[in-house]
Amino acid sequence: MMYFDLLYYRKVLAYTWKSKDWPGRIPTLLELLIVVPLVAIINTIFFYLDYLLFPSLWAVRIKKPVFIVGHARSGTTLTHRLMASDEERFSYFLYWELFFPSLTQKVIIRWLGVLDQRLLGGFILGRLKVWDKKIFDPYRHMHDMSLWNPEEDQFVMSGAFVTQKWQLNIPMMHEIDIFHIDELSPKRRKKWMNFYKACIKRQLVFNGGNKTHLSKNPVMSGWVSALLETFPDARIVVNVRDPIQCIPSTLKLVETVWQMNKWKKHQYGPALQALTEISFDTFSFPQKALLDKPDTPNFTVDYRHLVNEPSSTIQALYKALRMTMCDAHYKHLLEVESREKNHKTHFVYNIDDYEISPNEIESRLLSFYKKYDWPRLSDVSH
């Protein structure tokens, strides 16, 4: 069923209405009052049409999905794309597909693409590629985005108004929390998960119906318990990285987005603090959920191993998740490995810009520092 979270919608609308000194207030109000309801109505109509036009949707089953979680900037995107290159096995969302939760919508767009190639020689596709480059190129040093890249499928929840999109546009993570799903009422949590499940089913049918769903979502580090409740045979991949490297990097990334949206520091300060607390929970929540479900196939990806030895890391991941890797995929991983060894990031941040200190990070996550043998401040001082 189509679902729309009216509670969050009202909160975002009220927060925007009160932000009278924000330059983006009027266009955002227009989007919330006109575009969002219109899109919700259109999505609802198409959602129900799906069952009439695609009877196979009634019978599709989500079998042994793979969910990649972990702190942002910990290599979740790289892990996801290395696995997604196993195209015969996995189904996943491309970025453009996330804006169209209905199967009918996706099929219509696919046929429009066929007509564009046959009648216009790919003219529309060419224009889209120019637009794609213009929009996303300035931000590729932070995150490699494109309409045709595999992307975080939590964005598909935007159809239900449950998405980080609004938290990135409007700094209200302290008021809207899509991370701690277990704090919702059981009824509301089930509605969120049922909508997510319905979207995955549609994507599976769109991609052939017999593949394994592959998901990557840092936000869903707080959803692992709910994921295992909804998909009991799910397999979990957890990416980990030295918190000194990934926590300030994430804070800088999100702060940069808020600044681009013309928010001032005193306006986004409370949301930045909420994001800091979520950062700590991102490390502990997956671990706790997996301890509660010890039979769940899972694998921990160490960022250092991933970037230095991607082929052997993904091989070990496959083994832990009880999957067999084909020769073609392994060959592709070796090719990627030769390129990644020369990769350097140009995304610069300074931990001194934030209230959280290296000492506090190490203190609060000490058990993880010991477990993964990350560099300690005491080691540096000596």
ROLODREN-87756 format. One record per residue (C-alpha): z, x, y; residue in one letter; residue number from 1. Coordinates in nm, 2 decimals. Layout:
N
R/z/x/y/zanu/dodren
R/Z/X/Y/a/NUM
...
//
This chain:
382
R/z/x/y/zanu/dodren
R/0.00/0.00/0.00/m/1
R/-0.06/0.10/0.36/m/2
R/0.27/0.19/0.53/y/3
R/0.35/0.25/0.90/f/4
R/0.69/0.38/1.01/d/5
R/0.77/0.15/1.31/l/6
R/1.11/0.32/1.37/l/7
R/0.96/0.66/1.44/y/8
R/0.68/0.50/1.64/y/9
R/0.93/0.32/1.87/r/10
R/1.12/0.65/1.91/k/11
R/0.82/0.85/2.01/v/12
R/0.70/0.58/2.25/l/13
R/1.04/0.55/2.41/a/14
R/1.08/0.93/2.45/y/15
R/0.73/0.96/2.60/t/16
R/0.80/0.67/2.84/w/17
R/1.12/0.84/2.97/k/18
R/0.94/1.18/3.02/s/19
R/0.82/1.10/3.37/k/20
R/0.78/1.46/3.48/d/21
R/0.56/1.56/3.18/w/22
R/0.19/1.60/3.28/p/23
R/0.08/1.47/2.94/g/24
R/0.28/1.14/2.96/r/25
R/0.00/0.90/3.07/i/26
R/-0.26/1.01/2.81/p/27
R/0.00/1.02/2.54/t/28
R/0.12/0.67/2.63/l/29
R/-0.24/0.55/2.62/l/30
R/-0.29/0.71/2.28/e/31
R/0.04/0.55/2.15/l/32
R/-0.03/0.20/2.29/l/33
R/-0.40/0.18/2.22/i/34
R/-0.54/0.44/1.98/v/35
R/-0.25/0.45/1.73/v/36
R/-0.23/0.08/1.67/p/37
R/-0.61/0.05/1.65/l/38
R/-0.63/0.33/1.40/v/39
R/-0.34/0.18/1.19/a/40
R/-0.52/-0.15/1.17/i/41
R/-0.85/0.02/1.07/i/42
R/-0.68/0.23/0.81/n/43
R/-0.50/-0.07/0.66/t/44
R/-0.83/-0.26/0.62/i/45
R/-0.99/0.03/0.45/f/46
R/-0.69/0.10/0.24/f/47
R/-0.72/-0.25/0.08/y/48
R/-1.10/-0.22/0.06/l/49
R/-1.05/0.09/-0.16/d/50
R/-0.92/-0.12/-0.45/y/51
R/-1.22/-0.35/-0.43/l/52
R/-1.49/-0.09/-0.40/l/53
R/-1.34/0.17/-0.63/f/54
R/-1.18/0.00/-0.94/p/55
R/-1.11/0.35/-1.09/s/56
R/-0.84/0.38/-0.83/l/57
R/-0.63/0.13/-1.03/w/58
R/-0.62/0.36/-1.33/a/59
R/-0.60/0.71/-1.18/v/60
R/-0.29/0.91/-1.27/r/61
R/-0.14/1.21/-1.09/i/62
R/-0.08/1.47/-1.37/k/63
R/0.13/1.78/-1.32/k/64
R/0.06/1.83/-0.95/p/65
R/0.14/2.16/-0.79/v/66
R/0.34/2.17/-0.46/f/67
R/0.37/2.49/-0.26/i/68
R/0.67/2.50/-0.03/v/69
R/0.85/2.77/0.17/g/70
R/0.92/2.87/0.52/h/71
R/0.63/2.87/0.76/a/72
R/0.47/3.22/0.80/r/73
R/0.58/3.31/0.44/s/74
R/0.24/3.32/0.29/g/75
R/0.21/2.96/0.19/t/76
R/-0.14/2.93/0.34/t/77
R/-0.26/3.24/0.15/l/78
R/-0.11/3.12/-0.18/t/79
R/-0.27/2.78/-0.13/h/80
R/-0.61/2.91/-0.06/r/81
R/-0.60/3.17/-0.34/l/82
R/-0.52/2.89/-0.58/m/83
R/-0.76/2.64/-0.42/a/84
R/-1.05/2.89/-0.49/s/85
R/-1.00/2.77/-0.86/d/86
R/-1.22/2.48/-0.77/e/87
R/-1.28/2.35/-1.12/e/88
R/-0.91/2.30/-1.17/r/89
R/-0.77/2.18/-0.83/f/90
R/-0.81/1.89/-0.59/s/91
R/-0.68/1.93/-0.24/y/92
R/-0.73/1.80/0.11/f/93
R/-0.97/1.97/0.36/l/94
R/-0.85/1.94/0.72/y/95
R/-1.10/1.67/0.82/w/96
R/-1.01/1.46/0.52/e/97
R/-0.65/1.43/0.63/l/98
R/-0.75/1.21/0.92/f/99
R/-0.90/0.95/0.69/f/100
R/-0.64/0.84/0.43/p/101
R/-0.88/0.58/0.28/s/102
R/-1.12/0.67/0.00/l/103
R/-1.38/0.44/0.15/t/104
R/-1.36/0.62/0.48/q/105
R/-1.42/0.96/0.31/k/106
R/-1.71/0.83/0.10/v/107
R/-1.88/0.68/0.41/i/108
R/-1.84/1.02/0.60/i/109
R/-1.98/1.20/0.30/r/110
R/-2.29/0.98/0.29/w/111
R/-2.33/1.02/0.67/l/112
R/-2.34/1.39/0.60/g/113
R/-2.61/1.34/0.34/v/114
R/-2.82/1.13/0.59/l/115
R/-2.77/1.40/0.85/d/116
R/-2.91/1.66/0.62/q/117
R/-3.21/1.45/0.51/r/118
R/-3.30/1.28/0.84/l/119
R/-3.18/1.52/1.11/l/120
R/-3.19/1.85/0.93/g/121
R/-2.81/1.90/0.97/g/122
R/-2.81/1.86/1.34/f/123
R/-2.47/1.67/1.35/i/124
R/-2.32/1.93/1.12/l/125
R/-2.44/2.21/1.35/g/126
R/-2.28/2.04/1.65/r/127
R/-1.95/1.99/1.45/l/128
R/-1.95/2.36/1.36/k/129
R/-1.99/2.46/1.73/v/130
R/-1.70/2.22/1.82/w/131
R/-1.49/2.36/1.54/d/132
R/-1.54/2.71/1.65/k/133
R/-1.46/2.62/2.02/k/134
R/-1.14/2.43/1.93/i/135
R/-0.99/2.65/1.66/f/136
R/-1.10/3.01/1.73/d/137
R/-0.84/3.07/2.01/p/138
R/-0.56/3.00/1.76/y/139
R/-0.69/3.17/1.44/r/140
R/-0.46/3.47/1.51/h/141
R/-0.17/3.23/1.45/m/142
R/-0.32/3.01/1.18/h/143
R/-0.67/3.00/1.03/d/144
R/-0.78/2.64/1.09/m/145
R/-1.11/2.47/1.05/s/146
R/-1.23/2.12/0.96/l/147
R/-1.35/2.25/0.63/w/148
R/-1.04/2.46/0.53/n/149
R/-0.78/2.35/0.27/p/150
R/-0.49/2.24/0.48/e/151
R/-0.13/2.10/0.47/e/152
R/-0.16/1.76/0.31/d/153
R/0.16/1.64/0.49/q/154
R/-0.08/1.57/0.77/f/155
R/-0.22/1.28/0.57/v/156
R/0.11/1.11/0.64/m/157
R/-0.01/1.07/1.00/s/158
R/-0.16/0.74/0.88/g/159
R/0.20/0.63/0.83/a/160
R/0.32/0.79/1.16/f/161
R/0.52/1.04/0.96/v/162
R/0.39/1.37/1.06/t/163
R/0.47/1.69/1.24/q/164
R/0.18/1.62/1.48/k/165
R/0.41/1.42/1.71/w/166
R/0.68/1.68/1.69/q/167
R/0.43/1.95/1.80/l/168
R/0.29/1.73/2.08/n/169
R/0.63/1.62/2.19/i/170
R/0.94/1.84/2.14/p/171
R/1.17/1.58/1.97/m/172
R/1.27/1.74/1.64/m/173
R/1.62/1.67/1.74/h/174
R/1.55/1.30/1.74/e/175
R/1.28/1.26/1.48/i/176
R/1.34/1.44/1.15/d/177
R/1.07/1.44/0.89/i/178
R/1.23/1.74/0.70/f/179
R/1.55/1.59/0.56/h/180
R/1.40/1.31/0.37/i/181
R/1.70/1.27/0.15/d/182
R/1.90/1.15/0.45/e/183
R/1.68/0.84/0.47/l/184
R/1.78/0.52/0.31/s/185
R/1.65/0.50/-0.05/p/186
R/1.42/0.21/0.05/k/187
R/1.26/0.40/0.34/r/188
R/1.23/0.72/0.14/r/189
R/1.05/0.54/-0.14/k/190
R/0.80/0.39/0.11/k/191
R/0.72/0.74/0.25/w/192
R/0.67/0.87/-0.10/m/193
R/0.47/0.57/-0.22/n/194
R/0.23/0.61/0.07/f/195
R/0.19/0.98/0.00/y/196
R/0.13/0.91/-0.37/k/197
R/-0.14/0.65/-0.27/a/198
R/-0.32/0.91/-0.05/c/199
R/-0.31/1.17/-0.33/i/200
R/-0.46/0.92/-0.58/k/201
R/-0.75/0.85/-0.34/r/202
R/-0.81/1.22/-0.29/q/203
R/-0.82/1.27/-0.67/l/204
R/-1.09/1.00/-0.71/v/205
R/-1.28/1.15/-0.42/f/206
R/-1.28/1.49/-0.58/n/207
R/-1.37/1.37/-0.93/g/208
R/-1.06/1.21/-1.07/g/209
R/-0.98/1.46/-1.34/n/210
R/-0.84/1.75/-1.14/k/211
R/-0.49/1.87/-1.06/t/212
R/-0.36/1.80/-0.71/h/213
R/-0.27/2.11/-0.51/l/214
R/-0.05/2.08/-0.21/s/215
R/0.09/2.33/0.05/k/216
R/0.35/2.21/0.30/n/217
R/0.63/2.41/0.46/p/218
R/0.78/2.09/0.59/v/219
R/0.81/1.96/0.23/m/220
R/1.06/2.23/0.16/s/221
R/1.30/1.95/0.24/g/222
R/1.11/1.71/0.01/w/223
R/1.14/1.89/-0.32/v/224
R/1.40/1.65/-0.47/s/225
R/1.19/1.35/-0.35/a/226
R/0.87/1.51/-0.49/l/227
R/1.03/1.56/-0.83/l/228
R/1.17/1.21/-0.83/e/229
R/0.82/1.07/-0.75/t/230
R/0.62/1.32/-0.97/f/231
R/0.86/1.40/-1.26/p/232
R/0.60/1.65/-1.42/d/233
R/0.54/1.83/-1.09/a/234
R/0.53/2.21/-1.07/r/235
R/0.68/2.39/-0.77/i/236
R/0.58/2.71/-0.60/v/237
R/0.83/2.86/-0.35/v/238
R/0.72/3.13/-0.10/n/239
R/0.98/3.36/0.04/v/240
R/0.98/3.62/0.31/r/241
R/1.23/3.83/0.50/d/242
R/1.38/3.57/0.74/p/243
R/1.39/3.82/1.02/i/244
R/1.01/3.82/1.00/q/245
R/0.93/3.45/0.94/c/246
R/1.20/3.26/1.14/i/247
R/1.12/3.40/1.49/p/248
R/0.75/3.40/1.41/s/249
R/0.77/3.02/1.34/t/250
R/0.98/2.96/1.64/l/251
R/0.73/3.15/1.86/k/252
R/0.44/2.95/1.70/l/253
R/0.59/2.61/1.77/v/254
R/0.71/2.71/2.11/e/255
R/0.36/2.83/2.20/t/256
R/0.22/2.49/2.11/v/257
R/0.48/2.31/2.32/w/258
R/0.40/2.54/2.61/q/259
R/0.03/2.47/2.57/m/260
R/0.12/2.10/2.59/n/261
R/0.29/2.17/2.93/k/262
R/0.65/2.13/2.82/w/263
R/0.91/2.35/3.00/k/264
R/1.18/2.54/2.82/k/265
R/1.47/2.32/2.93/h/266
R/1.27/2.02/2.79/q/267
R/1.20/2.17/2.45/y/268
R/1.53/2.36/2.41/g/269
R/1.71/2.10/2.19/p/270
R/1.41/2.06/1.97/a/271
R/1.39/2.44/1.93/l/272
R/1.75/2.45/1.82/q/273
R/1.68/2.17/1.57/a/274
R/1.39/2.37/1.43/l/275
R/1.62/2.68/1.40/t/276
R/1.86/2.48/1.18/e/277
R/1.57/2.35/0.97/i/278
R/1.46/2.71/0.92/s/279
R/1.78/2.79/0.73/f/280
R/1.75/2.47/0.53/d/281
R/1.40/2.57/0.43/t/282
R/1.54/2.85/0.23/f/283
R/1.82/2.67/0.07/s/284
R/1.68/2.32/-0.01/f/285
R/1.41/2.42/-0.26/p/286
R/1.65/2.64/-0.45/q/287
R/1.91/2.36/-0.47/k/288
R/1.65/2.10/-0.58/a/289
R/1.52/2.33/-0.86/l/290
R/1.88/2.40/-0.98/l/291
R/1.92/2.02/-1.01/d/292
R/1.60/2.01/-1.22/k/293
R/1.61/2.32/-1.44/p/294
R/1.32/2.21/-1.66/d/295
R/1.08/2.20/-1.37/t/296
R/0.81/2.47/-1.41/p/297
R/0.84/2.69/-1.09/n/298
R/0.76/3.03/-0.95/f/299
R/0.88/3.22/-0.65/t/300
R/0.62/3.41/-0.45/v/301
R/0.75/3.72/-0.27/d/302
R/0.54/3.77/0.04/y/303
R/0.54/4.15/-0.01/r/304
R/0.39/4.11/-0.35/h/305
R/0.14/3.84/-0.23/l/306
R/-0.02/4.05/0.04/v/307
R/-0.02/4.38/-0.15/n/308
R/-0.10/4.25/-0.50/e/309
R/-0.25/3.90/-0.47/p/310
R/-0.44/3.91/-0.80/s/311
R/-0.14/4.00/-1.02/s/312
R/0.09/3.77/-0.81/t/313
R/-0.13/3.46/-0.87/i/314
R/-0.17/3.56/-1.24/q/315
R/0.21/3.56/-1.28/a/316
R/0.22/3.23/-1.09/l/317
R/-0.03/3.08/-1.33/y/318
R/0.17/3.20/-1.63/k/319
R/0.50/3.06/-1.50/a/320
R/0.33/2.72/-1.43/l/321
R/0.18/2.72/-1.78/r/322
R/-0.18/2.74/-1.67/m/323
R/-0.47/2.96/-1.79/t/324
R/-0.68/3.16/-1.54/m/325
R/-1.05/3.17/-1.59/c/326
R/-1.24/3.50/-1.56/d/327
R/-1.44/3.38/-1.25/a/328
R/-1.12/3.30/-1.06/h/329
R/-0.96/3.63/-1.15/y/330
R/-1.27/3.82/-1.03/k/331
R/-1.25/3.63/-0.70/h/332
R/-0.88/3.72/-0.66/l/333
R/-0.97/4.09/-0.70/l/334
R/-1.23/4.06/-0.43/e/335
R/-0.98/3.90/-0.20/v/336
R/-0.73/4.17/-0.28/e/337
R/-0.96/4.44/-0.15/s/338
R/-1.00/4.26/0.18/r/339
R/-0.63/4.16/0.23/e/340
R/-0.51/4.51/0.21/k/341
R/-0.67/4.58/0.54/n/342
R/-0.55/4.26/0.70/h/343
R/-0.32/4.29/1.01/k/344
R/-0.17/4.01/1.21/t/345
R/-0.21/4.01/1.59/h/346
R/0.05/3.73/1.64/f/347
R/0.33/3.90/1.84/v/348
R/0.68/3.77/1.89/y/349
R/1.02/3.91/1.99/n/350
R/1.34/3.79/1.82/i/351
R/1.53/3.86/2.14/d/352
R/1.36/3.57/2.30/d/353
R/1.57/3.33/2.09/y/354
R/1.93/3.23/2.07/e/355
R/1.94/3.31/1.70/i/356
R/2.03/3.68/1.63/s/357
R/1.93/3.90/1.34/p/358
R/2.30/3.93/1.25/n/359
R/2.34/3.55/1.23/e/360
R/2.02/3.52/1.02/i/361
R/2.14/3.78/0.78/e/362
R/2.49/3.64/0.76/s/363
R/2.38/3.28/0.69/r/364
R/2.12/3.38/0.43/l/365
R/2.31/3.68/0.28/l/366
R/2.26/3.55/-0.08/s/367
R/1.88/3.56/-0.03/f/368
R/1.89/3.91/0.12/y/369
R/2.08/4.03/-0.19/k/370
R/1.85/3.84/-0.43/k/371
R/1.52/3.96/-0.29/y/372
R/1.64/4.30/-0.17/d/373
R/1.52/4.25/0.19/w/374
R/1.61/4.52/0.44/p/375
R/1.96/4.48/0.58/r/376
R/2.08/4.57/0.93/l/377
R/2.34/4.79/0.77/s/378
R/2.05/4.98/0.60/d/379
R/1.87/5.03/0.94/v/380
R/2.19/5.15/1.11/s/381
R/2.22/5.43/0.86/h/382
//
